[in-house]
Amino acid sequence: MAENSTIARPYAQAAFDIAKAKSDLSIWSEMLDLAAMVASDKNMAEAIESPHVKDKDIVALFLDICGDKLNAEGKNFIRILAENKRLNILSDIVIAYEQFRADSEGTLDAEVISAFPLSDEQEKNIVAGLKKRLGRDISLTMRVDETLIGGAIIRAGDMVIDGTVTRHLDDLTHSLMR
């Protein structure tokens, strides 16, 4: 069976194309986030997976829960996902959609995990370095992980830069073992 991310990509592309054509990228982000949250609810997930619950009943319940937070295209999108038994991959659709959106807008989300809180200047330097290296505007989130001895891990898209003390010690150990 294909991975959910592979299955989700064409649906995310379709949602992105509709959103871009109408300049509704942020509205679609909100609608898809809400739909993914509804689909991930334990009771809803059980109904979606149940062979005893009809698609039309799931759609009716789903749209009732979402209410007016979904526009006409969003409601139709939910119907199509239900008909194709794809409501269970909504979280993967959201991830793919947000990637299409970020690519279109020339932005990238990055995360820095450090042993200690970083200063404003350090954050600015990281953003500037990533922007120069990746050619995109960077949206940076910070997280402190006190289990790190020191240093930081930077994740931006598929790129991971591990500058932790633990990583450097591992590299040193491997060098000495050769």
C-alpha angles and dihedrals in degrees: 000000000000120000116264091241090058092049092045096052099077091047091049090048091052091049090047093050092051092046094047093048089056096036088241100128095133093043090054090048089056094045093048092046090052093046092049090050091051092047092050094055108115095235094044092047090053091050091048092052095042115106088205096063116080120230092239090055092049091049092049091050093043094050091044091055093046092046116173092345088093121066122215093274091047091052091049089049090056090049091052092048091050093048089052095043092244104123088102091066097053092115089056090048089054092052093049092044092052089050091053089048094049091048091050094048094042093239134128132194114226132184129205118199112191138171091236135021112278124232120247089253092053090051091049091050092051092049091048092048094048092046091052094046098043101030094228139105108262128221105198128201122188130212130177118218109187091193089073112093092216143313126054146265118225120199119188116164108307092342121099122184112192109196097159123134089238091058092049091050090050090051090050091050092051091048092052092048093058 
